[in-house]
Amino acid sequence: MLERLQKIISRAGIASRRHAEQLIESGQVRVNGHVVKELGTKADIERDRIEAAGRIVELPQGKQYFILHKPPRVVSTMSDPEGRHSLQQLLRGIPTRVYPVGRLDYALSGLLLLTSDGDLANRILKLAPRLPQTYWVKVKGRLAAADLAKLGERLHARVEPIRAPQAARQAPNPWYTVTFAGASRDQLRRELFGMEHPVEKLRRVAIAGLELEDLPEGEYRELTPGELTRLKQALKRLESTRIVKPTSVSRPTH
């Protein structure tokens, strides 16, 4: 079956669809020995020999899905030109080449999804601004009830202190849990900075129904069939939900 090259390369787990387009345009893709630079070019993975960035494009026999607890001070890529620690050092033992879906900042820790399923990865990235996410955040000082209410209102988020033993609740810089969709980590940081409670630590513990739970930092595990089903159902619901943009109302002129 004929498919666009960028889709085939993405399905093979070699690169995201956008990166695959860049590979094509830069002359790093060959079909049956011929360089292809046209984005509309199609090929048949069953009949054609396709190479991308020097690698033979082959569809994996089975798609794989993993949750990784990314530690801080690790880049969310498979390699880093600056020599910093990357995901490659954490993923030894995975037989299939997988890629991270989205990124967590270098200093952040928490849940990162990795997969060899390029189609699912593209669906998640497209819906990323609308996916519900939960973070644990440690700020300087303690947030008053009014601060919690203001933060929740501005981010359309649920903000609560993390339940902890009495001694931990009385700590000068306690942790809070923040759940939102349609906002961003940068907005969260800006709002807290404006309240004079700058973020000290930030950890993503859930996204689109997937939860980090007690997975140790630096470790990974495979998604269960139930988790994968819930993730796909969440994506399908968002894809079927129509986004209604507010219409501007013209003011009468005098």
MARGU-898750 format. One record per residue: residue number from 1; residue in one letter; x, y, z of N, C-alpha, C, O in turn. Coordinates in steps of 0.2 Angstrom, whole numbers, m for minus. Example, Ala and Ser with C-alpha at 12.3 -4.5 7.8 and 13.67 -1.06 7.14 Angstrom:
! residues 2
nr;rest;n_px;n_py;n_pz;ca_px;ca_py;ca_pz;c_px;c_py;c_pz;o_px;o_py;o_pz
1;A;66;m28;39;62;m22;39;66;m16;39;71;m17;42 $
2;S;64;m11;35;68;m5;36;64;0;39;67;6;40 $
***
This chain:
! residues 254
nr;rest;n_px;n_py;n_pz;ca_px;ca_py;ca_pz;c_px;c_py;c_pz;o_px;o_py;o_pz
1;M;4;m6;0;0;0;0;4;6;0;9;7;4 $
2;L;3;11;m4;7;17;m5;5;22;1;m1;23;2 $
3;E;10;25;4;9;29;9;15;35;9;20;34;5 $
4;R;13;41;11;18;46;11;24;44;15;24;41;20 $
5;L;30;46;13;36;44;16;37;46;23;39;42;27 $
6;Q;35;52;25;35;54;31;31;50;36;33;49;42 $
7;K;26;48;34;21;44;38;25;37;39;25;34;45 $
8;I;28;34;34;31;28;35;37;28;39;38;24;44 $
9;I;41;33;39;47;34;43;45;35;50;48;33;55 $
10;S;39;39;51;36;40;58;34;33;61;35;32;67 $
11;R;30;29;57;28;23;59;33;18;61;33;14;66 $
12;A;39;19;58;45;15;59;48;17;66;53;13;68 $
13;G;47;23;68;50;25;75;56;28;74;60;29;79 $
14;I;58;30;68;65;33;66;65;40;68;69;43;71 $
15;A;59;43;67;58;51;68;51;52;69;47;49;66 $
16;S;50;58;72;43;61;71;41;63;64;46;63;60 $
17;R;35;64;63;33;65;56;36;72;54;38;73;48 $
18;R;36;77;58;39;83;57;47;82;55;49;85;50 $
19;H;50;79;59;57;77;58;58;73;52;63;75;48 $
20;A;54;69;50;54;65;44;54;70;38;57;68;33 $
21;E;50;75;39;49;79;33;56;83;32;58;85;27 $
22;Q;59;85;38;65;88;37;71;84;34;75;86;30 $
23;L;70;77;36;75;73;33;74;72;25;79;72;22 $
24;I;68;72;23;66;72;16;69;78;13;72;78;7 $
25;E;67;84;15;69;90;12;77;91;12;79;94;7 $
26;S;80;88;16;88;89;17;91;84;13;97;83;13 $
27;G;87;79;9;91;74;5;93;68;9;98;65;6 $
28;Q;91;67;15;93;61;19;89;55;18;89;50;22 $
29;V;84;55;13;80;49;12;80;47;5;81;50;0 $
30;R;81;40;4;82;37;m2;76;31;m3;75;28;2 $
31;V;74;31;m9;69;25;m10;72;22;m16;73;24;m22 $
32;N;73;15;m15;76;11;m20;83;14;m23;84;14;m29 $
33;G;87;17;m18;93;20;m20;93;27;m23;98;30;m24 $
34;H;87;30;m24;87;37;m27;85;42;m21;80;40;m17 $
35;V;88;47;m21;87;52;m16;80;56;m17;78;57;m23 $
36;V;76;56;m12;69;59;m13;69;66;m9;70;65;m3 $
37;K;67;71;m12;66;77;m8;59;80;m8;58;85;m5 $
38;E;54;77;m12;48;80;m12;43;77;m6;43;71;m6 $
39;L;40;81;m3;36;79;3;30;75;1;28;71;5 $
40;G;28;75;m5;22;72;m7;23;65;m9;19;61;m11 $
41;T;30;63;m10;32;56;m12;29;51;m8;29;51;m2 $
42;K;26;46;m12;24;40;m8;28;34;m10;31;33;m15 $
43;A;27;29;m5;31;22;m7;27;17;m3;22;18;1 $
44;D;29;11;m5;26;5;m2;31;1;2;36;m2;0 $
45;I;30;1;9;35;m2;13;36;m9;12;42;m12;14 $
46;E;31;m13;9;32;m20;8;36;m21;2;39;m27;1 $
47;R;37;m16;m3;40;m18;m9;46;m13;m10;51;m16;m13 $
48;D;46;m7;m7;52;m3;m9;57;m3;m3;55;m4;3 $
49;R;63;m2;m5;69;m1;0;69;6;2;71;11;m3 $
50;I;68;8;8;68;15;10;73;16;15;74;12;20 $
51;E;77;21;14;82;23;19;81;30;22;80;34;18 $
52;A;82;31;28;82;38;31;87;39;36;88;35;41 $
53;A;91;44;35;97;46;39;102;40;39;104;39;45 $
54;G;102;36;34;107;31;34;105;24;37;109;19;37 $
55;R;98;24;39;96;18;41;90;15;37;86;19;34 $
56;I;90;8;37;84;5;33;78;6;37;78;5;43 $
57;V;73;8;33;66;9;37;62;3;37;61;0;31 $
58;E;61;0;43;57;m6;44;52;m5;49;54;m2;54 $
59;L;46;m7;48;41;m7;53;42;m12;58;43;m18;57 $
60;P;41;m10;65;42;m15;70;37;m20;70;31;m19;68 $
61;Q;39;m26;72;34;m31;73;28;m30;78;22;m31;76 $
62;G;30;m27;83;25;m25;88;27;m18;91;32;m17;93 $
63;K;22;m14;92;23;m7;95;24;m8;102;20;m12;105 $
64;Q;28;m3;105;29;m4;112;28;3;115;29;8;112 $
65;Y;26;3;121;24;9;125;27;9;132;26;4;136 $
66;F;31;14;134;34;14;141;32;21;144;32;26;141 $
67;I;32;20;151;33;26;155;39;26;159;42;21;161 $
68;L;43;32;158;49;33;161;48;39;167;45;44;166 $
69;H;52;37;172;52;43;178;59;46;176;64;45;179 $
70;K;58;52;172;64;56;171;67;59;177;63;63;180 $
71;P;73;59;178;76;62;184;78;70;181;78;71;175 $
72;P;79;74;186;81;81;184;88;80;181;92;76;182 $
73;R;90;86;177;97;86;174;98;81;169;103;78;169 $
74;V;93;79;166;93;74;160;89;77;154;83;79;155 $
75;V;92;77;148;88;80;143;83;75;140;84;69;141 $
76;S;78;77;138;72;73;135;73;71;128;68;71;124 $
77;T;79;69;126;81;67;119;86;61;120;88;59;125 $
78;M;86;57;115;91;51;115;98;53;115;102;48;116 $
79;S;100;59;113;107;61;113;107;68;114;102;72;113 $
80;D;113;71;116;114;78;117;121;80;115;126;78;117 $
81;P;121;85;110;127;88;107;132;91;113;138;92;112 $
82;E;129;93;118;133;96;123;135;91;128;139;93;133 $
83;G;134;85;127;137;80;132;133;79;138;136;75;143 $
84;R;127;82;139;123;81;145;120;74;145;120;70;140 $
85;H;118;71;151;115;65;152;108;65;148;105;70;148 $
86;S;107;60;144;101;59;139;97;53;141;99;49;146 $
87;L;92;52;138;88;46;139;91;40;137;89;34;140 $
88;Q;96;40;133;99;34;130;102;30;136;102;24;136 $
89;Q;105;34;141;108;30;147;103;27;151;105;23;155 $
90;L;97;29;151;92;26;155;88;21;152;84;17;156 $
91;L;88;20;145;84;15;142;88;9;139;85;5;135 $
92;R;93;7;142;97;1;141;92;m5;142;89;m5;148 $
93;G;92;m10;138;88;m15;139;81;m16;135;78;m21;134 $
94;I;79;m10;132;73;m10;128;75;m12;121;80;m9;118 $
95;P;72;m18;119;75;m21;112;73;m17;106;76;m17;101 $
96;T;67;m13;107;65;m9;101;67;m1;102;67;1;108 $
97;R;68;2;96;70;9;97;63;13;98;59;13;94 $
98;V;63;17;104;58;21;105;60;28;106;66;30;107 $
99;Y;55;32;106;56;40;106;52;43;111;46;41;112 $
100;P;54;48;114;50;52;119;44;55;115;45;58;110 $
101;V;38;56;119;33;59;116;32;66;120;30;66;126 $
102;G;35;71;117;35;78;120;41;78;124;46;74;124 $
103;R;42;83;128;48;84;132;46;87;139;41;90;140 $
104;L;51;85;144;51;89;150;58;93;150;63;90;148 $
105;D;57;99;153;63;103;154;69;99;157;68;95;161 $
106;Y;75;102;156;81;98;158;81;98;166;83;93;169 $
107;A;78;103;169;78;103;177;72;99;180;72;98;186 $
108;L;67;98;176;61;94;178;62;87;179;66;84;175 $
109;S;58;84;183;58;77;183;50;74;182;46;79;182 $
110;G;50;68;182;43;65;181;41;61;175;46;58;172 $
111;L;35;60;174;32;55;169;34;58;162;32;63;160 $
112;L;37;53;158;38;54;151;36;48;147;38;42;149 $
113;L;32;49;142;30;43;138;34;42;132;37;47;129 $
114;L;36;36;131;40;34;126;37;28;122;34;24;125 $
115;T;38;28;115;34;23;111;38;23;104;41;27;102 $
116;S;37;17;101;39;16;94;33;17;89;33;16;83 $
117;D;27;19;92;21;20;88;21;27;86;18;32;90 $
118;G;23;29;80;23;36;77;17;39;77;16;45;78 $
119;D;12;35;75;5;38;74;2;40;80;m1;46;81 $
120;L;3;36;85;0;38;92;4;44;95;1;49;98 $
121;A;10;44;94;14;50;96;12;56;93;11;61;96 $
122;N;11;56;86;8;62;83;1;64;85;0;70;86 $
123;R;m3;60;87;m10;61;90;m9;65;96;m12;70;98 $
124;I;m4;62;101;m3;65;107;0;72;107;m3;77;110 $
125;L;5;73;102;8;80;102;3;85;99;3;91;101 $
126;K;m2;83;94;m7;87;92;m12;89;97;m14;95;97 $
127;L;m13;85;102;m18;86;107;m15;89;113;m19;90;118 $
128;A;m8;89;114;m5;91;120;m7;97;124;m8;96;130 $
129;P;m9;102;120;m12;108;124;m18;107;128;m20;110;133 $
130;R;m22;101;126;m28;100;129;m28;94;134;m33;93;137 $
131;L;m23;91;134;m22;85;138;m22;87;146;m18;91;147 $
132;P;m26;84;150;m25;85;157;m18;82;160;m16;77;158 $
133;Q;m15;87;164;m9;85;167;m9;87;174;m12;91;176 $
134;T;m5;83;178;m5;84;185;3;85;187;7;80;185 $
135;Y;4;90;191;11;91;193;11;91;201;7;94;204 $
136;W;17;89;204;19;91;211;23;97;210;28;97;206 $
137;V;22;102;214;26;108;214;28;110;221;24;110;225 $
138;K;34;112;221;37;114;228;39;121;227;43;123;222 $
139;V;36;126;231;37;133;230;41;136;236;41;133;241 $
140;K;43;142;235;47;145;241;41;148;245;37;152;243 $
141;G;41;146;251;36;148;256;30;144;256;29;139;252 $
142;R;25;146;259;18;143;260;13;147;256;12;153;257 $
143;L;9;143;252;3;147;249;m3;147;253;m5;142;256 $
144;A;m6;153;254;m12;154;258;m18;152;254;m17;150;248 $
145;A;m23;151;258;m29;149;254;m31;153;249;m34;151;243 $
146;A;m30;160;250;m32;164;244;m27;163;238;m30;164;232 $
147;D;m21;162;239;m16;160;234;m19;154;230;m18;154;224 $
148;L;m21;149;234;m23;143;230;m29;144;226;m29;142;220 $
149;A;m34;148;229;m40;150;225;m38;154;219;m41;153;213 $
150;K;m34;159;219;m32;163;214;m28;159;208;m29;160;202 $
151;L;m23;155;210;m20;151;206;m25;146;202;m24;145;196 $
152;G;m29;143;205;m34;139;202;m38;142;197;m40;140;192 $
153;E;m40;148;199;m45;152;195;m41;154;188;m44;154;183 $
154;R;m35;157;189;m31;159;183;m29;154;178;m29;155;172 $
155;L;m28;148;181;m26;142;177;m31;137;175;m30;132;172 $
156;H;m37;139;178;m43;134;177;m40;127;180;m41;122;177 $
157;A;m37;127;186;m34;121;188;m36;119;195;m40;123;199 $
158;R;m35;113;197;m36;111;204;m30;111;208;m25;108;206 $
159;V;m29;115;213;m23;116;217;m24;114;224;m29;117;227 $
160;E;m21;109;226;m21;107;233;m15;105;236;m10;103;233 $
161;P;m14;106;243;m8;104;246;m8;96;246;m13;93;246 $
162;I;m2;94;245;m1;86;245;m2;84;252;1;86;257 $
163;R;m6;78;253;m7;75;259;m1;72;262;3;68;258 $
164;A;1;74;268;8;72;270;7;71;278;3;74;281 $
165;P;12;68;281;12;68;288;12;75;291;14;79;288 $
166;Q;10;75;297;10;82;301;16;86;300;16;92;299 $
167;A;22;82;301;28;86;301;30;89;294;32;94;293 $
168;A;28;85;289;29;87;282;25;93;280;27;98;277 $
169;R;18;93;283;14;98;282;16;105;285;14;110;282 $
170;Q;20;104;290;22;110;293;29;113;291;32;118;293 $
171;A;32;109;285;38;111;282;37;118;279;32;120;277 $
172;P;43;122;279;42;129;277;41;130;269;38;134;267 $
173;N;43;125;266;42;124;258;38;118;256;41;113;254 $
174;P;32;117;258;28;111;256;27;110;249;28;115;245 $
175;W;25;104;247;23;102;240;15;103;239;11;103;244 $
176;Y;14;105;233;6;105;231;5;101;225;10;100;221 $
177;T;m1;99;224;m3;96;217;m7;100;213;m12;103;216 $
178;V;m5;101;207;m9;105;202;m11;101;196;m7;98;193 $
179;T;m17;101;195;m20;98;189;m23;103;184;m28;107;186 $
180;F;m21;103;178;m24;108;173;m24;105;166;m20;100;165 $
181;A;m28;108;162;m28;106;154;m29;113;151;m33;117;153 $
182;G;m25;114;146;m26;121;142;m21;126;145;m21;132;142 $
183;A;m17;125;150;m12;129;152;m5;126;151;m5;121;147 $
184;S;0;129;154;7;127;153;11;127;159;9;131;164 $
185;R;16;124;159;21;124;164;24;131;165;25;134;171 $
186;D;25;135;160;28;142;160;22;146;163;24;151;167 $
187;Q;16;145;162;11;149;165;11;148;172;10;153;176 $
188;L;11;142;174;11;140;181;17;144;185;16;146;190 $
189;R;23;143;182;29;147;185;28;154;185;29;157;191 $
190;R;25;157;180;24;164;180;19;167;186;20;172;189 $
191;E;14;163;186;9;165;191;12;164;198;11;169;202 $
192;L;15;159;200;18;158;206;24;163;208;24;165;213 $
193;F;27;165;202;33;170;203;29;177;205;32;180;209 $
194;G;24;178;202;20;184;203;17;185;210;16;190;213 $
195;M;16;179;213;13;178;220;19;178;225;18;178;231 $
196;E;25;179;222;31;179;226;32;172;230;35;172;235 $
197;H;31;167;226;32;160;228;35;156;222;32;152;219 $
198;P;41;158;220;44;155;214;45;147;215;46;145;221 $
199;V;44;144;210;45;137;209;52;134;211;57;137;208 $
200;E;52;130;216;59;127;217;60;120;214;65;118;212 $
201;K;55;116;214;55;109;211;48;108;207;43;110;210 $
202;L;48;104;202;42;103;198;43;96;195;48;94;192 $
203;R;38;92;196;38;85;194;31;83;191;26;84;194 $
204;R;31;80;185;25;78;182;23;71;184;27;67;184 $
205;V;17;70;187;15;64;190;10;60;186;8;54;187 $
206;A;6;64;181;1;61;177;0;65;171;1;71;171 $
207;I;m2;62;166;m4;65;160;m9;60;156;m8;54;155 $
208;A;m15;63;154;m20;59;150;m22;53;153;m23;48;149 $
209;G;m22;52;160;m24;46;163;m19;42;165;m20;37;168 $
210;L;m13;43;162;m7;39;164;m4;42;171;m3;48;171 $
211;E;m2;37;175;1;40;182;8;37;183;9;31;182 $
212;L;12;41;186;19;39;188;19;34;193;23;29;194 $
213;E;14;35;198;13;31;204;20;31;208;23;36;209 $
214;D;22;24;210;28;24;214;34;21;210;39;19;212 $
215;L;34;23;203;40;21;199;46;25;201;46;31;201 $
216;P;52;22;203;58;25;205;60;30;200;60;28;194 $
217;E;64;35;202;67;40;197;72;36;193;76;32;196 $
218;G;72;37;187;77;34;182;75;27;180;79;24;176 $
219;E;69;25;182;67;18;180;61;19;175;58;24;174 $
220;Y;60;13;171;54;14;166;50;7;167;53;2;170 $
221;R;44;7;164;40;1;164;36;1;158;34;7;155 $
222;E;33;m4;156;29;m5;150;22;m3;152;20;m5;158 $
223;L;18;0;148;11;2;149;7;m5;149;9;m9;146 $
224;T;2;m5;154;m2;m11;154;m7;m10;148;m8;m5;146 $
225;P;m10;m16;146;m16;m15;141;m21;m10;143;m24;m7;139 $
226;G;m23;m10;149;m28;m6;152;m26;2;151;m30;6;149 $
227;E;m20;3;153;m17;10;152;m17;12;145;m19;18;144 $
228;L;m15;8;141;m15;10;134;m22;11;131;m23;16;127 $
229;T;m27;7;133;m34;8;131;m37;14;133;m40;18;130 $
230;R;m35;16;140;m38;22;143;m35;28;139;m38;33;138 $
231;L;m28;28;137;m25;33;134;m28;34;127;m30;40;125 $
232;K;m29;29;123;m32;30;117;m39;32;117;m42;36;113 $
233;Q;m43;30;122;m50;33;123;m50;40;125;m54;44;122 $
234;A;m45;42;129;m45;49;131;m43;54;124;m46;59;123 $
235;L;m39;51;120;m37;54;114;m43;55;109;m44;60;106 $
236;K;m47;49;109;m52;49;104;m58;54;107;m61;57;103 $
237;R;m59;55;113;m64;59;116;m62;66;114;m66;70;112 $
238;L;m55;68;115;m53;75;113;m54;76;106;m56;82;104 $
239;E;m52;71;102;m52;72;94;m60;73;92;m61;76;87 $
240;S;m64;70;96;m71;71;94;m75;77;97;m81;79;95 $
241;T;m71;80;101;m74;86;104;m72;93;100;m67;94;99 $
242;R;m78;96;98;m77;102;94;m75;108;98;m78;109;104 $
243;I;m69;111;96;m67;117;100;m71;123;97;m71;125;91 $
244;V;m75;126;102;m79;132;100;m75;139;101;m73;140;107 $
245;K;m73;142;96;m69;148;97;m74;154;99;m79;155;95 $
246;P;m72;158;104;m77;164;105;m77;169;99;m72;170;96 $
247;T;m83;171;97;m84;176;92;m83;183;95;m86;184;100 $
248;S;m80;187;91;m80;194;93;m87;198;92;m90;197;87 $
249;V;m88;202;96;m94;206;96;m93;213;94;m89;216;98 $
250;S;m95;216;89;m93;222;87;m98;227;91;m103;226;92 $
251;R;m94;233;93;m97;238;97;m101;243;92;m98;244;87 $
252;P;m107;245;94;m110;250;90;m106;257;90;m103;259;95 $
253;T;m106;260;84;m103;266;83;m108;272;84;m114;271;83 $
254;H;m106;277;87;m110;283;88;m108;289;83;m111;294;83 $
***
